[in-house]
Amino acid sequence: MSPIAIGLLAVSMSVDAFIASLGRGAAVGLRPHFGQALRTGAIFGAVEALTPLIGWGLGMAAASYVEAIDHWIAFVLLGAVGLRMVLHALGRAADEPPRSASLWALVATAIGTSIDAMVVGVSLAFLDVNIIVIALAIGLATMAMSTTGILAGRFLGQKLGRVIEVLGGVVLIGLGTAILIEHLSA
């Protein structure tokens, strides 16, 4: 994967956490403290960095069985995650932002927003990629976007979140399509 593709993947995987952070930042009420924002970013980033590693490990266990169709699996998984992101963004109502900012609520939210990164990790097992670099890129992008999301939450709220989620989904669909085209043309 090229550095640009890794960057796009990292940002796309961070969108759910960014949206959740926007809602959490809007729920804080008064101006959120930088420490609160950084704590949220660190939790979201750590979880988001671990889940593609877990998915990659699961995918590697099955790699030898599906080697002939690995590019199709990557295309379908990335496309499905991207499509889910787009449909979720277009179909959800303006939800009330989360009320609880406890450590367990943050961890549960981080896990919930990182399931798609695990699925992407499975698809990456079928490609010749450095999963450590990708996981770190996803974790750092998520940490930065979540911290920013908390701080920007009261200003941006739910309006911009939908647009960003749709764009993230479209990028994932594009990455899956590029992988398929690259393998079919080789």
Backbone as a printed PyTorch tensor [residue, N CA C, xyz], in Angstrom:
tensor([[[  0.8410,  -1.1820,   0.0000],
         [  0.0000,   0.0000,   0.0000],
         [  0.8840,   1.2420,   0.0000]],

        [[  0.4860,   2.2010,  -0.7790],
         [  1.2370,   3.4520,  -0.8390],
         [  0.9580,   4.2760,   0.4230]],

        [[  1.8360,   5.2180,   0.7260],
         [  1.5860,   6.0850,   1.8860],
         [  0.2650,   6.8500,   1.7840]],

        [[ -0.1030,   7.2350,   0.5760],
         [ -1.3800,   7.9450,   0.3990],
         [ -2.5410,   7.0190,   0.7230]],

        [[ -2.4910,   5.7760,   0.2500],
         [ -3.5540,   4.8110,   0.5370],
         [ -3.6310,   4.5200,   2.0340]],

        [[ -2.4740,   4.4040,   2.6910],
         [ -2.4690,   4.1670,   4.1390],
         [ -3.0930,   5.3570,   4.8590]],

        [[ -2.7370,   6.5620,   4.4240],
         [ -3.3220,   7.7620,   5.0340],
         [ -4.8280,   7.8290,   4.8440]],

        [[ -5.2900,   7.5390,   3.6390],
         [ -6.7360,   7.5460,   3.3820],
         [ -7.4480,   6.4840,   4.2130]],

        [[ -6.8420,   5.3020,   4.2980],
         [ -7.4210,   4.2320,   5.1060],
         [ -7.4880,   4.6500,   6.5720]],

        [[ -6.4030,   5.2270,   7.0740],
         [ -6.3510,   5.6470,   8.4830],
         [ -7.4260,   6.6860,   8.7870]],

        [[ -7.5680,   7.6540,   7.9200],
         [ -8.5820,   8.6900,   8.1390],
         [ -9.9860,   8.0910,   8.0310]],

        [[-10.1990,   7.2220,   7.0460],
         [-11.5180,   6.5930,   6.8900],
         [-11.9010,   5.7650,   8.1070]],

        [[-10.9400,   5.0220,   8.6470],
         [-11.2200,   4.2090,   9.8340],
         [-11.4700,   5.0780,  11.0710]],

        [[-11.0190,   6.3180,  11.0440],
         [-11.1550,   7.2160,  12.1880],
         [-12.4690,   7.9840,  12.1920]],

        [[-13.2110,   7.9110,  11.1140],
         [-14.4140,   8.7320,  10.9810],
         [-15.4450,   8.4150,  12.0620]],

        [[-15.7130,   7.1420,  12.3180],
         [-16.7040,   6.7810,  13.3420],
         [-16.3240,   7.3610,  14.7070]],

        [[-15.0480,   7.2420,  15.0480],
         [-14.5760,   7.7830,  16.3280],
         [-14.6910,   9.3060,  16.3510]],

        [[-14.4220,   9.9380,  15.2220],
         [-14.5510,  11.3920,  15.1320],
         [-16.0060,  11.8140,  15.3570]],

        [[-16.9410,  11.0960,  14.7170],
         [-18.3670,  11.4080,  14.8630],
         [-18.7910,  11.2320,  16.3220]],

        [[-18.3800,  10.1200,  16.9270],
         [-18.7110,   9.8850,  18.3380],
         [-18.1120,  10.9810,  19.2200]],

        [[-16.9050,  11.4200,  18.9020],
         [-16.2530,  12.4700,  19.6810],
         [-16.9500,  13.8130,  19.5070]],

        [[-17.4320,  14.0820,  18.3040],
         [-18.2030,  15.3150,  18.1000],
         [-19.4280,  15.3270,  19.0090]],

        [[-20.1300,  14.1990,  19.0420],
         [-21.3100,  14.0990,  19.9040],
         [-20.9460,  14.2170,  21.3710]],

        [[-19.8650,  13.5810,  21.7560],
         [-19.4160,  13.6350,  23.1460],
         [-18.9900,  15.0560,  23.5050]],

        [[-18.3070,  15.7390,  22.5940],
         [-17.8930,  17.1230,  22.8290],
         [-19.0800,  18.0470,  22.9610]],

        [[-20.1140,  17.7920,  22.1730],
         [-21.3300,  18.6010,  22.2680],
         [-22.0540,  18.3290,  23.5810]],

        [[-21.9060,  17.1080,  24.1070],
         [-22.5950,  16.7440,  25.3480],
         [-21.9100,  17.3000,  26.5800]],

        [[-20.6470,  17.6390,  26.4750],
         [-19.9270,  18.1310,  27.6470],
         [-20.5380,  19.4290,  28.1510]],

        [[-21.1900,  20.1740,  27.2870],
         [-21.8680,  21.3950,  27.7090],
         [-20.9480,  22.5780,  27.6460]],

        [[-20.2900,  22.8550,  28.7330],
         [-19.3390,  23.9460,  28.7260],
         [-18.1120,  23.5390,  27.9280]],

        [[-17.2210,  24.4280,  27.7800],
         [-16.0240,  24.1770,  27.0030],
         [-15.2600,  22.9590,  27.5440]],

        [[-15.0870,  21.8920,  26.7240],
         [-14.3740,  20.7090,  27.2060],
         [-12.9040,  21.0380,  27.4770]],

        [[-12.3660,  20.4250,  28.4950],
         [-10.9640,  20.6070,  28.8320],
         [-10.1080,  19.8050,  27.8550]],

        [[ -8.8900,  20.2990,  27.6070],
         [ -7.9770,  19.5910,  26.7100],
         [ -7.6570,  18.2100,  27.2550]],

        [[ -7.5470,  18.0740,  28.5820],
         [ -7.2750,  16.7720,  29.1880],
         [ -8.3750,  15.7650,  28.8810]],

        [[ -9.6360,  16.2010,  28.9200],
         [-10.7550,  15.3210,  28.5780],
         [-10.6630,  14.8860,  27.1150]],

        [[-10.3580,  15.8290,  26.2610],
         [-10.2620,  15.5410,  24.8360],
         [ -9.1000,  14.5780,  24.5560]],

        [[ -7.9750,  14.8090,  25.1950],
         [ -6.8060,  13.9530,  24.9820],
         [ -7.0440,  12.5430,  25.5200]],

        [[ -7.7130,  12.4310,  26.6510],
         [ -8.0350,  11.1130,  27.2120],
         [ -8.9380,  10.3380,  26.2550]],

        [[ -9.9430,  11.0030,  25.7340],
         [-10.8420,  10.3600,  24.7720],
         [-10.0690,   9.9420,  23.5310]],

        [[ -9.2300,  10.8390,  23.0230],
         [ -8.4370,  10.5190,  21.8360],
         [ -7.5140,   9.3380,  22.0580]],

        [[ -6.8720,   9.2840,  23.2210],
         [ -5.9480,   8.1820,  23.5230],
         [ -6.6890,   6.8470,  23.6050]],

        [[ -7.8480,   6.8410,  24.2310],
         [ -8.6240,   5.6020,  24.3440],
         [ -9.0980,   5.1450,  22.9650]],

        [[ -9.6850,   6.0590,  22.2050],
         [-10.1650,   5.6990,  20.8770],
         [ -9.0060,   5.2470,  19.9910]],

        [[ -7.8690,   5.9560,  20.0480],
         [ -6.7150,   5.6080,  19.2260],
         [ -6.1410,   4.2480,  19.5580]],

        [[ -6.0300,   3.9430,  20.8470],
         [ -5.4760,   2.6490,  21.2520],
         [ -6.3660,   1.4970,  20.7890]],

        [[ -7.6610,   1.6200,  21.0000],
         [ -8.5830,   0.5570,  20.5930],
         [ -8.5830,   0.4240,  19.0710]],

        [[ -8.5960,   1.5620,  18.3780],
         [ -8.6450,   1.5390,  16.9130],
         [ -7.3530,   0.9770,  16.3200]],

        [[ -6.2330,   1.0950,  17.0140],
         [ -4.9670,   0.5190,  16.5370],
         [ -4.9160,  -0.9900,  16.7810]],

        [[ -5.5420,  -1.4580,  17.8430],
         [ -5.5140,  -2.8900,  18.1700],
         [ -6.4490,  -3.7150,  17.2860]],

        [[ -7.5940,  -3.1750,  16.9420],
         [ -8.5790,  -3.9960,  16.2230],
         [ -8.1340,  -4.4370,  14.8300]],

        [[ -7.4290,  -3.6080,  14.0230],
         [ -6.9760,  -4.1620,  12.7410],
         [ -5.9160,  -5.2490,  12.9270]],

        [[ -5.1410,  -5.1590,  14.0110],
         [ -4.1640,  -6.2180,  14.2940],
         [ -4.8710,  -7.5350,  14.5980]],

        [[ -5.9470,  -7.4610,  15.3720],
         [ -6.7310,  -8.6590,  15.6840],
         [ -7.3400,  -9.2270,  14.4060]],

        [[ -7.9480,  -8.3580,  13.6030],
         [ -8.5440,  -8.8040,  12.3380],
         [ -7.5120,  -9.3840,  11.3930]],

        [[ -6.3370,  -8.7410,  11.3270],
         [ -5.2590,  -9.2320,  10.4750],
         [ -4.8200, -10.6240,  10.9150]],

        [[ -4.6960, -10.8360,  12.2160],
         [ -4.3310, -12.1620,  12.7350],
         [ -5.3470, -13.2130,  12.3450]],

        [[ -6.6160, -12.8860,  12.4530],
         [ -7.6730, -13.8190,  12.0450],
         [ -7.6030, -14.0910,  10.5450]],

        [[ -7.3640, -13.0410,   9.7710],
         [ -7.2630, -13.2050,   8.3250],
         [ -6.0590, -14.0330,   7.9170]],

        [[ -4.9350, -13.8420,   8.6020],
         [ -3.7310, -14.6160,   8.2870],
         [ -3.9540, -16.1060,   8.5460]],

        [[ -4.7370, -16.4120,   9.5550],
         [ -5.0240, -17.8120,   9.8590],
         [ -5.7800, -18.4740,   8.7090]],

        [[ -6.5550, -17.6840,   7.9710],
         [ -7.3470, -18.2330,   6.8800],
         [ -6.7390, -17.9610,   5.5020]],

        [[ -5.6210, -17.2350,   5.4380],
         [ -5.0600, -16.7720,   4.1600],
         [ -4.7590, -17.8940,   3.1800]],

        [[ -4.1870, -18.9660,   3.6460],
         [ -3.7980, -20.0330,   2.7200],
         [ -5.0110, -20.7070,   2.0770]],

        [[ -6.1510, -20.6190,   2.7040],
         [ -7.3520, -21.2600,   2.1780],
         [ -8.0400, -20.4270,   1.0990]],

        [[ -7.7570, -19.1110,   1.0740],
         [ -8.4950, -18.2350,   0.1710],
         [ -7.5790, -17.4120,  -0.7310]],

        [[ -6.3570, -17.8610,  -0.9070],
         [ -5.3600, -17.1050,  -1.6550],
         [ -5.8180, -16.7180,  -3.0570]],

        [[ -6.5350, -17.5750,  -3.7330],
         [ -6.9400, -17.3080,  -5.1120],
         [ -7.9900, -16.2100,  -5.2320]],

        [[ -8.7240, -15.9640,  -4.1760],
         [ -9.7810, -14.9470,  -4.2480],
         [ -9.5810, -13.8260,  -3.2280]],

        [[ -8.3500, -13.6550,  -2.7450],
         [ -8.1040, -12.6800,  -1.6910],
         [ -8.4740, -11.2530,  -2.0890]],

        [[ -8.2280, -10.8770,  -3.3490],
         [ -8.5610,  -9.5270,  -3.7910],
         [-10.0760,  -9.2940,  -3.8000]],

        [[-10.8330, -10.3340,  -4.0940],
         [-12.2880, -10.2130,  -4.0460],
         [-12.7700, -10.0580,  -2.6060]],

        [[-12.1300, -10.7780,  -1.6830],
         [-12.4980, -10.6580,  -0.2640],
         [-12.2070,  -9.2490,   0.2270]],

        [[-11.0370,  -8.7100,  -0.1090],
         [-10.6930,  -7.3400,   0.2930],
         [-11.6920,  -6.3550,  -0.2980]],

        [[-12.0350,  -6.5340,  -1.5760],
         [-13.0020,  -5.6550,  -2.2350],
         [-14.3640,  -5.7090,  -1.5490]],

        [[-14.8530,  -6.9060,  -1.2780],
         [-16.1770,  -7.0560,  -0.6620],
         [-16.1800,  -6.4940,   0.7660]],

        [[-15.1540,  -6.8260,   1.5600],
         [-15.1330,  -6.3380,   2.9420],
         [-15.0050,  -4.8240,   3.0180]],

        [[-14.0530,  -4.2450,   2.2720],
         [-13.9050,  -2.7880,   2.2870],
         [-15.1380,  -2.1040,   1.7150]],

        [[-15.6780,  -2.6690,   0.6430],
         [-16.8940,  -2.1080,   0.0550],
         [-18.0800,  -2.1780,   1.0030]],

        [[-18.2210,  -3.2910,   1.7060],
         [-19.3320,  -3.4450,   2.6440],
         [-19.2110,  -2.4830,   3.8200]],

        [[-18.0010,  -2.3420,   4.3560],
         [-17.8040,  -1.4040,   5.4630],
         [-18.0740,   0.0180,   4.9850]],

        [[-17.5610,   0.3570,   3.8110],
         [-17.7960,   1.6950,   3.2620],
         [-19.2580,   1.9570,   3.0020]],

        [[-19.9460,   0.9800,   2.4220],
         [-21.3810,   1.1300,   2.1510],
         [-22.1680,   1.2580,   3.4510]],

        [[-21.7830,   0.4750,   4.4660],
         [-22.4550,   0.5870,   5.7610],
         [-22.2850,   1.9840,   6.3450]],

        [[-21.0830,   2.5420,   6.2070],
         [-20.8410,   3.8910,   6.7120],
         [-21.7250,   4.9090,   5.9880]],

        [[-21.8060,   4.7950,   4.6660],
         [-22.6240,   5.7300,   3.8810],
         [-24.0940,   5.5920,   4.2560]],

        [[-24.5990,   4.3590,   4.2830],
         [-26.0110,   4.1420,   4.6090],
         [-26.3290,   4.5760,   6.0340]],

        [[-25.4200,   4.3150,   6.9640],
         [-25.6240,   4.7350,   8.3530],
         [-25.7100,   6.2500,   8.4300]],

        [[-24.8310,   6.9320,   7.7370],
         [-24.8170,   8.3950,   7.7670],
         [-26.0790,   8.9730,   7.1470]],

        [[-26.5280,   8.3870,   6.0560],
         [-27.7000,   8.9200,   5.3640],
         [-29.0080,   8.5290,   6.0360]],

        [[-28.9960,   7.4230,   6.7910],
         [-30.2310,   6.9230,   7.3600],
         [-30.4800,   7.2450,   8.8140]],

        [[-29.4840,   7.7520,   9.5150],
         [-29.6810,   7.9640,  10.9540],
         [-30.3470,   9.2950,  11.2330]],

        [[-31.1180,   9.2940,  12.2900],
         [-31.7590,  10.5250,  12.7400],
         [-30.7430,  11.3300,  13.5380]],

        [[-31.0650,  12.5690,  13.7810],
         [-30.1740,  13.4060,  14.6030],
         [-30.2480,  12.9020,  16.0330]],

        [[-29.3160,  12.0210,  16.3730],
         [-29.3190,  11.3940,  17.6920],
         [-28.8940,  12.3760,  18.7570]],

        [[-29.3950,  12.1250,  19.9470],
         [-28.9510,  12.9040,  21.0960],
         [-27.5340,  12.4720,  21.4300]],

        [[-26.6400,  13.4310,  21.7060],
         [-25.2650,  13.0480,  22.0110],
         [-25.1750,  12.2400,  23.2970]],

        [[-24.1280,  11.4110,  23.4400],
         [-23.9890,  10.5920,  24.6330],
         [-23.8590,  11.4470,  25.8840]],

        [[-24.3970,  10.9660,  27.0080],
         [-24.3830,  11.7360,  28.2480],
         [-23.2290,  11.3590,  29.1550]],

        [[-22.8400,  10.1140,  29.1370],
         [-21.8390,   9.6440,  30.0810],
         [-20.4370,   9.7720,  29.4980]],

        [[-19.5130,  10.2440,  30.3200],
         [-18.1320,  10.3540,  29.8810],
         [-17.2260,   9.4800,  30.7500]],

        [[-17.7890,   8.4460,  31.3680],
         [-16.9900,   7.5720,  32.2230],
         [-15.9960,   6.7920,  31.3730]],

        [[-14.9920,   6.2610,  32.0220],
         [-13.9720,   5.4810,  31.3280],
         [-14.6000,   4.3030,  30.5980]],

        [[-15.5250,   3.6020,  31.2590],
         [-16.1450,   2.4250,  30.6390],
         [-17.0120,   2.8100,  29.4580]],

        [[-17.6920,   3.9540,  29.5510],
         [-18.4940,   4.4210,  28.4180],
         [-17.5920,   4.7720,  27.2390]],

        [[-16.4440,   5.3820,  27.5200],
         [-15.4960,   5.7010,  26.4470],
         [-14.9540,   4.4410,  25.7910]],

        [[-14.5680,   3.4550,  26.6030],
         [-14.0310,   2.2030,  26.0610],
         [-15.1030,   1.4760,  25.2370]],

        [[-16.3200,   1.4220,  25.7520],
         [-17.4030,   0.7540,  25.0130],
         [-17.6630,   1.4610,  23.6890]],

        [[-17.6580,   2.7810,  23.6990],
         [-17.8610,   3.5330,  22.4600],
         [-16.7000,   3.2880,  21.5030]],

        [[-15.4820,   3.2810,  22.0230],
         [-14.3040,   3.0370,  21.1830],
         [-14.3640,   1.6550,  20.5350]],

        [[-14.7710,   0.6610,  21.2910],
         [-14.8940,  -0.6970,  20.7290],
         [-15.9760,  -0.7140,  19.6560]],

        [[-17.0950,  -0.0790,  19.9440],
         [-18.1880,  -0.0420,  18.9740],
         [-17.8000,   0.6270,  17.6650]],

        [[-17.0000,   1.6840,  17.7480],
         [-16.5980,   2.3880,  16.5290],
         [-15.4270,   1.7280,  15.8150]],

        [[-14.8180,   0.7160,  16.4240],
         [-13.6410,   0.1070,  15.8070],
         [-13.8930,  -1.2600,  15.1850]],

        [[-15.1160,  -1.7210,  15.2190],
         [-15.4250,  -3.0280,  14.6120],
         [-15.0870,  -3.0190,  13.1260]],

        [[-15.3640,  -1.9150,  12.4540],
         [-15.0480,  -1.8410,  11.0290],
         [-13.5390,  -1.9440,  10.7850]],

        [[-12.7270,  -1.4340,  11.7070],
         [-11.2720,  -1.5550,  11.5630],
         [-10.8260,  -3.0110,  11.6840]],

        [[-11.5330,  -3.8030,  12.4710],
         [-11.2040,  -5.2180,  12.5770],
         [-11.5070,  -5.9190,  11.2550]],

        [[-12.6370,  -5.5900,  10.6610],
         [-12.9980,  -6.1860,   9.3720],
         [-11.9800,  -5.7940,   8.3070]],

        [[-11.5580,  -4.5320,   8.3260],
         [-10.5380,  -4.0910,   7.3790],
         [ -9.2320,  -4.8320,   7.6370]],

        [[ -8.9030,  -5.0800,   8.9040],
         [ -7.7110,  -5.8510,   9.2400],
         [ -7.7540,  -7.2380,   8.6370]],

        [[ -8.9230,  -7.8650,   8.6470],
         [ -9.0720,  -9.1820,   8.0080],
         [ -8.7480,  -9.0620,   6.5250]],

        [[ -9.2810,  -8.0440,   5.8560],
         [ -9.0310,  -7.9020,   4.4200],
         [ -7.5610,  -7.5980,   4.1380]],

        [[ -6.8870,  -6.8890,   5.0340],
         [ -5.4720,  -6.5710,   4.8370],
         [ -4.5760,  -7.8050,   4.9600]],

        [[ -5.0570,  -8.8380,   5.6270],
         [ -4.2720, -10.0690,   5.7550],
         [ -4.0410, -10.7240,   4.3990]],

        [[ -4.8830, -10.4190,   3.4370],
         [ -4.7650, -11.0300,   2.1220],
         [ -3.9050, -10.2060,   1.1770]],

        [[ -3.3540,  -9.1070,   1.6700],
         [ -2.5190,  -8.2310,   0.8580],
         [ -1.1100,  -8.2110,   1.4330]],

        [[ -0.1710,  -7.7810,   0.6320],
         [  1.2110,  -7.6710,   1.0870],
         [  1.4040,  -6.2780,   1.6970]],

        [[  1.0560,  -6.1450,   2.9820],
         [  1.1330,  -4.8530,   3.6660],
         [  1.8630,  -5.0080,   4.9930]],

        [[  2.3650,  -3.8960,   5.4980],
         [  2.9730,  -3.8650,   6.8220],
         [  1.8680,  -3.4750,   7.8090]],

        [[  1.2800,  -4.4420,   8.4580],
         [  0.1180,  -4.2080,   9.3220],
         [  0.4630,  -3.3200,  10.5200]],

        [[  1.6930,  -3.3760,  10.9920],
         [  2.0930,  -2.5360,  12.1290],
         [  2.0230,  -1.0670,  11.7370]],

        [[  2.5620,  -0.7280,  10.5720],
         [  2.5280,   0.6570,  10.0920],
         [  1.0820,   1.1100,   9.9080]],

        [[  0.2670,   0.2470,   9.3280],
         [ -1.1320,   0.6090,   9.0930],
         [ -1.8770,   0.7650,  10.4160]],

        [[ -1.6870,  -0.1510,  11.3500],
         [ -2.3590,  -0.0660,  12.6500],
         [ -1.9380,   1.2050,  13.3970]],

        [[ -0.6410,   1.5190,  13.3590],
         [ -0.1760,   2.7520,  14.0030],
         [ -0.7670,   3.9840,  13.3310]],

        [[ -0.8420,   3.9740,  12.0060],
         [ -1.4320,   5.1090,  11.2840],
         [ -2.8990,   5.2760,  11.6640]],

        [[ -3.6260,   4.1700,  11.7370],
         [ -5.0390,   4.2270,  12.1200],
         [ -5.1670,   4.7300,  13.5570]],

        [[ -4.3510,   4.2110,  14.4580],
         [ -4.4090,   4.6380,  15.8570],
         [ -4.0810,   6.1070,  16.0340]],

        [[ -3.0270,   6.5820,  15.3670],
         [ -2.6460,   7.9900,  15.4860],
         [ -3.6860,   8.9110,  14.8540]],

        [[ -4.2090,   8.5150,  13.6830],
         [ -5.2440,   9.3270,  13.0430],
         [ -6.4920,   9.3840,  13.9260]],

        [[ -6.8490,   8.2510,  14.5210],
         [ -8.0210,   8.2130,  15.3940],
         [ -7.8040,   9.0640,  16.6320]],

        [[ -6.6190,   8.9850,  17.2150],
         [ -6.3300,   9.8050,  18.3930],
         [ -6.4480,  11.2880,  18.0610]],

        [[ -5.8470,  11.6910,  16.9500],
         [ -5.9010,  13.0980,  16.5490],
         [ -7.3290,  13.5370,  16.2310]],

        [[ -8.0530,  12.7110,  15.4760],
         [ -9.4100,  13.0920,  15.0840],
         [-10.3680,  13.0770,  16.2720]],

        [[-10.2040,  12.1300,  17.1850],
         [-11.0850,  12.0750,  18.3530],
         [-10.8260,  13.2500,  19.2970]],

        [[ -9.5630,  13.5710,  19.4980],
         [ -9.2280,  14.7150,  20.3490],
         [ -9.7960,  15.9970,  19.7390]],

        [[ -9.6140,  16.1490,  18.4450],
         [-10.1570,  17.3180,  17.7490],
         [-11.6830,  17.3050,  17.7930]],

        [[-12.2760,  16.1250,  17.6400],
         [-13.7320,  16.0080,  17.6650],
         [-14.3290,  16.4620,  18.9820]],

        [[-13.6980,  16.0890,  20.0770],
         [-14.1790,  16.5270,  21.3910],
         [-14.1430,  18.0470,  21.4860]],

        [[-13.0230,  18.6240,  21.0790],
         [-12.8590,  20.0670,  21.1820],
         [-13.7880,  20.8280,  20.2260]],

        [[-14.0470,  20.2530,  19.0660],
         [-14.8810,  20.9160,  18.0680],
         [-16.3580,  20.5590,  18.1890]],

        [[-16.6830,  19.5990,  19.0470],
         [-18.0450,  19.0740,  19.1260],
         [-19.1300,  20.1020,  19.3170]],

        [[-18.9310,  21.0400,  20.1790],
         [-20.0080,  21.9980,  20.4250],
         [-20.1970,  22.9590,  19.2710]],

        [[-19.1910,  23.0730,  18.3970],
         [-19.3140,  23.9720,  17.2560],
         [-19.8520,  23.2750,  16.0120]],

        [[-19.4230,  22.0550,  15.7830],
         [-19.7750,  21.3520,  14.5540],
         [-20.9690,  20.4270,  14.7110]],

        [[-21.0400,  19.7680,  15.8660],
         [-22.1680,  18.8910,  16.1690],
         [-22.4410,  17.8400,  15.1200]],

        [[-23.7100,  17.5220,  14.9460],
         [-24.1280,  16.4260,  14.0780],
         [-24.1630,  16.7980,  12.5990]],

        [[-24.2540,  18.0780,  12.2460],
         [-24.4150,  18.4710,  10.8450],
         [-23.2480,  18.0240,   9.9720]],

        [[-22.0470,  18.3940,  10.3550],
         [-20.8800,  18.0580,   9.5570],
         [-20.5100,  16.5860,   9.6940]],

        [[-20.8840,  15.9790,  10.7970],
         [-20.5560,  14.5790,  11.0340],
         [-21.0690,  13.6510,   9.9560]],

        [[-22.2790,  13.8810,   9.4790],
         [-22.8660,  13.0550,   8.4260],
         [-22.0560,  13.1140,   7.1420]],

        [[-21.6670,  14.3160,   6.7490],
         [-20.9030,  14.5010,   5.5170],
         [-19.5640,  13.7830,   5.6170]],

        [[-18.8980,  13.9100,   6.7550],
         [-17.6000,  13.2620,   6.9500],
         [-17.7410,  11.7540,   6.9220]],

        [[-18.7970,  11.2240,   7.5180],
         [-19.0110,   9.7770,   7.5240],
         [-19.2650,   9.2570,   6.1150]],

        [[-20.0360,   9.9840,   5.3130],
         [-20.2740,   9.5840,   3.9220],
         [-18.9630,   9.5820,   3.1450]],

        [[-18.1560,  10.6300,   3.3080],
         [-16.8730,  10.6990,   2.6120],
         [-15.9540,   9.5490,   3.0190]],

        [[-15.9170,   9.2140,   4.2990],
         [-15.1140,   8.0900,   4.7630],
         [-15.5580,   6.7860,   4.1240]],

        [[-16.8630,   6.5720,   4.0240],
         [-17.3870,   5.3720,   3.3870],
         [-17.0360,   5.2930,   1.9150]],

        [[-17.1370,   6.4220,   1.2270],
         [-16.7960,   6.4670,  -0.1950],
         [-15.3160,   6.1580,  -0.3970]],

        [[-14.4570,   6.6560,   0.4850],
         [-13.0230,   6.3730,   0.3810],
         [-12.7640,   4.8770,   0.5430]],

        [[-13.4280,   4.2180,   1.4930],
         [-13.2360,   2.7750,   1.6750],
         [-13.6980,   1.9890,   0.4470]],

        [[-14.8260,   2.3770,  -0.1030],
         [-15.3100,   1.7200,  -1.3240],
         [-14.2870,   1.9120,  -2.4360]],

        [[-13.7260,   3.1090,  -2.5360],
         [-12.7010,   3.3910,  -3.5430],
         [-11.4420,   2.5680,  -3.3430]],

        [[-11.0000,   2.4040,  -2.0920],
         [ -9.8260,   1.5840,  -1.8190],
         [-10.0740,   0.1250,  -2.2000]],

        [[-11.2380,  -0.3950,  -1.8490],
         [-11.5730,  -1.7700,  -2.2160],
         [-11.5980,  -1.9640,  -3.7220]],

        [[-12.1610,  -0.9950,  -4.4260],
         [-12.2170,  -1.0520,  -5.8760],
         [-10.8170,  -0.9870,  -6.4800]],

        [[ -9.9610,  -0.1250,  -5.9220],
         [ -8.5790,  -0.0130,  -6.4190],
         [ -7.8190,  -1.3180,  -6.2330]],

        [[ -8.0080,  -1.9880,  -5.1070],
         [ -7.3620,  -3.2810,  -4.8680],
         [ -7.8160,  -4.2980,  -5.8960]],

        [[ -9.1200,  -4.3370,  -6.1560],
         [ -9.6500,  -5.2780,  -7.1330],
         [ -9.0930,  -4.9920,  -8.5200]],

        [[ -9.1000,  -3.7440,  -8.9240],
         [ -8.5930,  -3.3700, -10.2510],
         [ -7.1150,  -3.7030, -10.3740]],

        [[ -6.3430,  -3.4150,  -9.3180],
         [ -4.9050,  -3.7070,  -9.3410],
         [ -4.6450,  -5.1950,  -9.5290]],

        [[ -5.3980,  -6.0560,  -8.8520],
         [ -5.1920,  -7.5020,  -8.9820],
         [ -5.6910,  -8.0340, -10.3210]],

        [[ -6.7780,  -7.4860, -10.8350],
         [ -7.3110,  -7.9580, -12.1020],
         [ -6.4530,  -7.5270, -13.2860]],

        [[ -5.7660,  -6.3920, -13.1440],
         [ -4.9320,  -5.9140, -14.2470],
         [ -3.5020,  -6.4440, -14.1930]],

        [[ -3.1540,  -7.1440, -13.1050],
         [ -1.7800,  -7.6560, -12.9730],
         [ -1.5780,  -8.9470, -13.7220]]])
